[in-house]
Amino acid sequence: MDPFADTLRRLREAFSAGRTRPAEFRAAQLRGLGRFLQEHKQLLQEALAQDLHKSAFESEVSEISISQSEINLALRNLRAWMKDEKVPKNLATQLDSAFIRKEPFGLVLVIAPWNYPVNLTLVPLVGALAAGNCVVLKPSEFSRSTEKVLAEVLPRYLDQSCFAVVLGGPQETGQLLEHKFDYIFFTGSPRVGRIVMSAAAKHLTPVTLELGGKNPCYVDDNCDPQTVANRVAWFRYFNTGQTCVAPDYVLCSPDTQERLLPALQSAITRFYGEDPRSSPNLGRIISDKHFQREEIFGPILPIVNVRSLDEAIDFINRREKPLALYAFSNNKQVVKRVLAQTSSGSFCGNDGFMHLTLDSLPFGGVGASGMGSYHGKFSFDTFSHHRACLLRCPGMEKIYSIRYPPYSPRKLRVL
Ligand code: NAD
């Protein structure tokens, strides 16, 4: 017995009937999503506290208000984003109409992880709904309390003929992936990203993969160690280090390390007190299993010594392309050199993940850290097929007939 077949059939029928296409319908879904966030903010904050010991401040800035501002942006711009985009024409198409139409893919699957369980489900959902798709949402089974709110409360705010939340871990998600979707948006580990991409390949389904990776943070000798330490400590320990764009290691000279270590200790003590375990501001690792695994996805910050900027750049370039890369220096040229001589999904000079606060920037990886991007209008474009359209003039056959055989040297000259 296939537990997903009925749900998927229902959603496909709604899409085929054109239910999700009108702008009014899309806007109503987005407004419903906004109401869900407003009316259940406290419930979500409590769920995030139960799952990750997330403070109300971190829940607000990195989960709830970021989702709300994506909704607001999409609502403000929906009609402009949906508009056909006129494109330049050549001599042969002067009398015609040429444009790109953004059309919904159809049935979209969004698979989310547990570390930002509201943000990483709802922000892609905003893009998928705005683009006029039917959506199946699969939250993570590890963030159980948030998963419960998303499964039990969220559907009441959306049209259930076009939207469904499905639950499960690897086995159920594997079963779900046997079905054909028209687009799959996955956020999670590179290991599972490969599983998702293989399953999608069987149906030739396009994917966005938002994956992980080890994000370097170069700290130049020419810097104020306390300012750097404050910024690095904040974004390393935010969500207890369980952030895909957090710096995974610092690259600096032994001299800078000596100045940085006491500054980091001072920042950590100021942020979380003498006994961080009793701090209401420090979260928790999601589960024992995640605590035990080797991969560092938590509040640990290795420091790797390098003798020069060249060595740091070489160290970065010998590894997989990271999701994010950071460089700290009072010398702008140093920051610009790191930017110019490396590659990563995103880059921020002299701070942590502040680039994520700009919905005018795409968010996504490159190489092993992922493919595709979203946020703001990039989300709408990700969930839309860009259909190339040319509407030809039905007359003018005499002029157009120059392209037909029999060909001749004269016809070639006219071209
Ligand atoms: P994960 O890959 O284990 O799980 C992600 C989702 O895939 C979950 O919904 C899970 O149920 C499902 N899943 C797990 N195993 C599966 C399988 N075998 N077949 C099908 N589906 C399966 O990731 P996670 O532990 O939930 O999240 C942490 C990872 O996500 C880290 O590697 C982190 O770097 C990455 N991440 C990336 C971003 C980004 O935006 N690029 C954001 C957050 C987290």
Boltz pocket constraint, residues with backbone or C-beta under 6 A from the ligand:
constraints:
  - pocket:
      binder: B
      contacts: [[A, 111], [A, 112], [A, 113], [A, 114], [A, 115], [A, 116], [A, 120], [A, 138], [A, 139], [A, 140], [A, 141], [A, 168], [A, 169], [A, 170], [A, 171], [A, 173], [A, 174], [A, 187], [A, 188], [A, 189], [A, 190], [A, 191], [A, 192], [A, 193], [A, 195], [A, 209], [A, 210], [A, 211], [A, 212], [A, 213], [A, 243], [A, 244], [A, 297], [A, 323], [A, 365], [A, 369], [A, 370]]
      max_distance: 6.0
